[in-house]
């Protein structure tokens, strides 16, 4: 079992927390989330392969045979997701510490905890998606003249593992052209339509465009599809 970090927008975090929760995510195929003939590559080596995904062939739902450059000549490579059944995704999301910690980077906050004798890092955290708070209290020396106040907004990409509140366990991976998403899968992505409103699939297309741009939806890229369920932290 391996763990991978993955960023989620506030709306998708709320979908993960919903009564009918989000159970899928689609991610463009990149060097960061893929293996080439079973090997992880740097972005530079990935780019040197000049992979032509428009001519990719699908094998067994999760293996892509893609034309590219192999040792200076044209050839084919097998592209697979790094994720396996049983692997876990820990969710990165936008958050805040209390304002008295604004001068510290997240790693420095963790170091302060360890240096103070705590067994593991912690901090008062407000999660931006739903304003939920954890360990919300002052961290400085008393007296305190006001309640603890939220500090500056911190982007999901800078969330440390110890601050994470959501972990998802992968139970299936597959590959798909993004426009091939079905209505049921769009619902599983957290796009829940209202009667008389746009379909779940249309809502998902708008979400995709918001994150990746309308040109990306028009280009219909191949994506890894991850099916997951909530796991214990």
C-alpha positions, -999 to +999 in steps of 0.1 A: +000+000+000+013+034-010+001+069-002-003+098-027-012+134-021-038+149-043-053+185-043-090+190-044-109+223-050-132+235-021-164+224-040-150+189-044-139+187-008-175+195+001-186+167-023-163+143-004-180+153+028-216+151+015-242+126+026-240+112-009-202+115-012-179+119-042-164+085-050-145+092-082-119+116-095-104+121-130-069+133-136-050+142-168-023+117-175+011+132-165+046+121-156+037+126-119+008+101-119+020+076-145+045+048-152+062+042-185+069+005-190+066+002-153+091+029-145+085+064-130+101+092-151+111+128-145+092+154-164+122+160-186+125+123-196+087+121-201+088+151-225+117+135-245+094+105-253+071+128-274+041+106-265+013+108-290-018+101-269-041+108-299-030+074-313-031+056-280-046+021-278-063+008-246-056-026-231-074-041-201-089-008-189-057+005-174-029+000-198-022+024-227+000+016-256+012+049-268+035+058-298+066+077-289+104+080-292+123+051-278+161+054-278+159+079-306+135+059-329+098+056-331+083+029-310+055+021-285+054+024-248+030+011-221+016+038-199+000+027-166-012+046-135+010+048-105-020+040-084-030+005-074-060-010-056-055-005-019-034+026-023-045+057-004-050+093-014-046+119+013-065+150+003-048+184+001-072+213+005-071+251+012-068+259+049-058+284+076-039+283+109-046+309+136-032+343+128-005+340+154+011+314+132+010+335+100+048+342+102+056+304+100+057+281+071+037+248+075+070+228+080+081+253+106+049+249+125+055+211+125+091+216+138+078+239+166+055+211+178+083+185+178+107+209+195+081+216+222+079+179+230+048+168+212+048+133+197+036+146+164+029+179+147-004+197+152-019+232+149-053+249+151-067+245+116-097+259+098-106+241+066-117+265+039-142+243+021-167+242+050-150+263+078-147+233+100-121+237+127-097+213+145-078+220+177-090+256+174-073+273+203-045+298+210-010+286+206+009+315+223+015+322+259-015+337+279-030+361+286-052+361+255-074+392+250-096+378+222-107+345+207-083+329+182-087+344+148-082+327+114-049+335+097-039+339+061-053+315+035-029+287+027-031+269-006-038+232-008-005+225-024+013+235+008-008+213+032+014+190+052+003+154+057-003+159+094-029+186+087-049+163+064-084+153+075-096+132+045-080+100+032-095+079+004-087+043-004-085+034-041-104+003-052-103+006-090-083+025-116-090+028-153-084+051-183-110+070-203-114+099-227-128+127-204-158+133-226-169+097-223-179+102-187-214+089-181-242+105-162-238+081-133-200+087-132-206+124-132-228+120-102-201+099-086-177+128-093-199+149-069-219+167-096-255+164-083-281+180-106-314+195-094-347+188-111-351+209-143-315+219-142-284+209-162-274+172-162-246+158-139-225+154-170-229+190-180-221+201-145-189+180-146-179+195-180-182+230-164-162+219-134-135+205-157-134+237-177-131+258-145-100+237-134-083+229-167-097+254-192-123+251-220-097+241-245-089+210-225-125+198-226-126+204-264-094+185-268-109+156-249-077+143-232-072+108-218-075+107-180-070+083-152-102+075-134-099+066-098-127+050-079-123+053-041-140+052-008-133+070+025-106+054+046-095+060+082-069+087+086 
